[in-house]
Amino acid sequence: MHIITQQSFINRYIVQNAPNQTYKEFTQIAQVQTSAGLIPLKQYTKARKIPPTDIRELYQHIINRNEYLARFYEKSLKPVIPLTITESPMPISNMNNNSQVKYKNIIRNLYFVDILQNTQSGLENLPSFLNVLEDLYIHYIIDYKILTPSARHYIREGRIGSVFSSLFFRASIMNPYLVYSLNHRLLKGERIFTPTLGWTSYCYGFLECPYVTHYVGVDVIPKVCKTTTEFANKFYSQKYTDIYCQPSESLLTNHSFMKKYAQWFDVVFVSPPYYRLELYSGQDEMSELHMKWMDLPGPTDVLSFPMDELKPNSKVNGPGIVGDIVLCPAFAEKNGKQSLEKELELLTVHGVLHLLGFDHAEKSEEAAMFKLQEEILENWRSTK
């Protein structure tokens, strides 16, 4: 288990023993990453009439990147030491994953490369957070979103961090403080089982509860299993912890596990995402789902599986599970009337609208849904 320090984090984005480029040198070698590939910065700014003053602001940020990186570390990666959660548990009426986010920092620190760089969104043109920083600071490659009018406005205001956090992908983390609060206020479990480890968040949150005596967790990622084991042994050695590195569904045929834990757990904690986007490269899997759930033969381009049964403009009381979306790029590419990228964008928006309760069975419904669909796509594509 390794906790990265602030200086080590900053050093990742500094070319050692290399002098800073002058502004003139920067404008000559910098490139812009677009959906069409790399374009020289000078060519890109000329075509889009971007003022040189905005480019100079970005250059100054790159030269002074240590200031931003230090702030980011303090806010998002600096662990709370000791780990003890000192705040009272959240009330049941106000459970919030973004309350006391400082308790996420130890998790984000332990897995910062996995969470901020290696985990991909599954969507085109949505690079990961640390990949964007590495390209910008080390290679002078600027993602085109950084040069949009709204992003340049924030940069002029000294708020480039808002640009990075809002436009580029970072894997989500469940706040250990939320897990801790849920168990205190609602679950009140002593012997806990989680079929995934949630980047060690579940282990941290549950073991912080004084009356939890035994935590058992499962995951398929060896690094997460190893780190969680080391984390529990280091900080909660007085409690029983068992970590299994295998698919949780395989435990059903693991006779020693079933015998050891029969009638043992008083809480099984499962936390699905708000929605899951699945991409099927072939058409066979989609054909099976289409027949199973819609009773229709053959593949289709998109299927939505709502979970909260929302209706348009309905009131939502706190977080919920919206549902799943399944896309079939092979079918979309074959039957779409535009590029595959644009077709998948359309299908994703279409699928999410279905999850939110929109439909097109009736003419009036169709008009409202398709109008909103086009507005969302137009706004999204205008930022490219």
N, C-alpha and C positions, 0 to 999 in steps of 0.2 A: 504494500500500500504506500503510494507516494503522494505527498501533498506539495504542489508546486508553489514556490515563493513568488512574490511580486517581481523581483529582479529577474528571476528565471523566465517568467512569462514575458516580460518586456524584451529580454534578449532574443526571444524567438523571432522578433520582427525588426532586428537590427542586423545589417550586413557588417560583420566584424572587420575592423581595420579598413573600412571603405569610407572615403570622404563623402559628405552630402553633395548631391548634384546641385549646380546652380539652377536658377529658374529657367534660364535659356536652355541649358542642357536637358532639364526635365521635359520641357515642351517638345524637344526634338526627339527624345527617345520614348516618351510615354505613349501608350496605346489604350484604346477603349474597347472593352469586351462587349460585343453586341450579339444578337441572335444570328447575325450573318457572319460572325467571326471578328477578328481583331482589325481595328481601323486606327491609323495614326491619329494621335490627339489633335494635331494641327488641322488635319483634314476634317475630323469630326466636328470640332468647334466652329470651323468656318462654315460648314454646311448647315449647322444649326444656329449660327449667329450667337454663340455663347460668348459673353463679354470676357476679355482677358482678365479683368479684375476678379471674376469668379474663379478662374483657373488659378490665379495667384493665391486666392484664399485657400484653395485645396492644397496647393503646393506648400503653403505655410503650415497647414495641418500635418502634412506628411513629414516635414522637417521637425516639427514639434510633437511627433506622435507619442513620445514617452509620456506626455501629460495626459493624453486620452487613455493610453494603455494602463497607466497607474490608476486613473479614476475607475476604469472598467474593472480592474482587479479588486479595488476596494469595495465596489458595489456588488459585483457578481461572483467573485472567486475567493475572497478572503473569508476563511472559516471563522465561525464563532467558537472561540476556545476559552473556557471549556465548553463542551457540547451541550451542557445542561440547558434544557428549555425552561426559562425562568418566568415566562408570561403565563397567565391563567389560560386554560383551554378556551377556545372560541365557543360562544354559545351556539346551540343547535340551530337557532334561527339565522345565524350569520356565518356559516362555514364558508371560507374563502381561501382559495389556493394562493392568493396574492397578499395574504396577511402575514406580516413578519417574514418577508422573503429572505432575510439574512440566513435563515436555517436551511435554505436551499444551497448556500454557497459551498458547504463541505462536499455535497454531492456533485455539484458542477465542477469543483476543483479536482476531485478524484478522477473524474471522467471527462475532463474538459475537451480533450481531443475528440473523443467519441461523440460527445453531446454537441459540441460547437463546430466540428469539422467533418467527421467521418459519416455521421448520420445524415442521409440525404432526404429531401422532401418528397421525392417521386414526381415532382413537377418540373418541366423544362424551364430554363431561364430563372431558376430560383436557387442560386448557389448558397452554400453554407457560409455562416458568419465568418469563421476563421479563414476559409479559403479566400474570401473577399479581402480580408485584412492582409493576408500573405501576398496576394497579387498586388495590392495597392502599395504596401510598404516596401516589399522586397523587389518586385519586378516592375513597378510603375505601370501596372495594368489596372485600368479604372473601369469598374462595372458601369454600364451605361446609365443605370438607375441613379447613380451618384451625381450625374450631370443633368438630371431632369430639373425643370424650373423649381418645383417644390423642394427638392433636395438641396439645390444651390441656395435657396432662401434660408434653410436651416443652417447650412454651412456658414453663410454670412453672419448668422446670429450666434455662431459659436456652438451650435448644437448638432455637430455631425454624429454624435452618439445616437441621437434620435433617428437619423437616417439609417445607420447600421442596424439598429434594433428593430426597426419597423419594416425594412425592405428585404432583409436576408435571413435565411432559415437558421433557427436554433431549436434543437429537439426539446420537447417539453419535459418538465420534471414535476412530480407531485411533491408538494411541500411537506417535509416531515412533520412540521407543526400542525398541518391539517390532519395527518394520520394520527398524531398524538391527541389532537382535540376530539376526533371522531371516536377514538377508543375511550377517552375519558368521559365524554358526554353521552355517548350512545351505545357503543358496543360492549364496553366494560369487560373485554376479554382478558384472560390470563394465559391461555395456551393458543397461540396464533399460528395459522398456516396461510401463506400467500403463494399462489401458483406462478407468480413472477416476482422478481426482486425490485423492479422499479428503480434501477440504478442505486440500490442500497437505501432508498428513501423509506421504504416500508420497514426495514430492519431498524433504522434510526428512530423513526417515529414511534414504533411499538415498544422498543426496548427502553425508551425514555419514560414510559408509563411505569410507575413504581410497582404496580401489582402484576405486571406481565412477568411470568416466570420462565416461559419457554417460547422461542420463536423458531419456526421451521419455514424455510423459503426454498423456492425452486426457480431455476432459470436455465437457459440453453447457452448463454454466453460465458465461456470459461473465465474471462477476465472479471466479469461482474460477480461470478460465484466466488472467485479467489479473493477479490477485494472486500466483498461483504463478509466473508469468513474472518479475514484479518481485522476488519473494522469492528466486528462484534467481539473478537477476542481481545482487542486492544482497549476498547472503551467500555465493554459490558461483560467482562470476564466472570462476573458473579452470577450471570444468568445463563440458562441453557440455550444454545443455538445450534441448529442443524441446517446445513445448506446442501442441496442436491443439485448437481449440474446435469440435467437431463430434461426432456420435454415433460411437462407436468402431466399430460395425458397418459404417458407411459407408466406412471406410478400405479395405475389401476391394476396392472399385471405384475407389479413388483410385490411379491408376496411378503417379503420381509418388512417392507414399508407398511403395507396394509395391516400386517399383524402388530407391528410395533405401535402404530398410531390409531388403532381401532378405538372408536369412541373417545378419542383423546382431546381433539380440538374443540374449543368453545367459540372460536371465530375463524371463519375462512374469508379472507379479504381479497376481493377481486375488483380491479379498477380498470374498466375498458376506456378507450379514448372517446372523445366527443364524436368523432366519426373516423372511419377508416377507409382509405382509398386503396382499392386493390386493382392492379393492372395484370391482366391475363394476356400473355403474348400470343397464345393460340386461341382457337375458337371452340375447342371441345369442352373446356371447363364452363364457358359461358352458355353453351348449348344445354349442358346439364342443369345449370341454375335456371335457365329460361323455362325449361320443361318442369322442373321441380316446383318453382314458385309462381310461374305465370301460366303453366299448363299450355305452353306454346312451343312448337318444335323449332329447332334450328337456333343459331346464335343471334344475338342482338348487340347493339353498340354500348348501351348503358343500362344498368339495373340499380334501383335504389331500394334500400331496406330500412324504412323509418322505424325508430324505436320509441320516440316520445309522442308520436301521433300529433304533431303540432298542426295548427291551422294558420293560414296567413294572418299576420297582425295580431296573433294571439299573445296574451300576456305570459311571460316566462318567469317562473318563480325560482331564480337561482340556476346553477349549472344543471345540465341534463345530458343525456346521451341522445344525440340527434339520429344516428344510424350509420349504415354502411353504404358505400358506393362501389360498384364493380364496373370497370371499363374493359372493353375488348378492342385494343388498338388495331388488331388484324382486320376485324370486321369494319371498324370505323374507317380505316384507310381504304378498304375496298369499296365502301358504299358512300363515303363522304364526298362533298362537292367542293372541298377546299383542302388546304394542306393538312397533314396529319396533326401538326401542332395546334392549328386553329380548331380542328375538329374536336380534339381532346379538351381544349379549353371550353368549347361550347358544351360538350357532354358533361364536363365536371360541373359547370354552372347549372345545367339542366338537372343533373342528379341532385345537387344540393337543394335546389328549389323544391324538388319533390320531397326531400327530407323535411323541409320547412312547411310542408302542407299544401304547396301549389300543385295544380293538376291541369290537364287540358282535355278532359273527357267532354266537356261542354264548350260551345263556341265562346261564351263569355269568359270562362276560365282560361281557355287557350289564349285569348287576346291579352288578358292581364299578365299571364305567366310569360308569354313570349316577348311582350313589351319590356318587362323587367329584365328578362334574360338578355335582350339586346342592349339595354342600358348598362348592365353590369359588364358585359363584354366590351362595349365601347369605352367605358371608363378604364377597364383593365388594359386594353390595348393602347390607349392613348399615353400610358406611362412608359411604354417601351421605347 
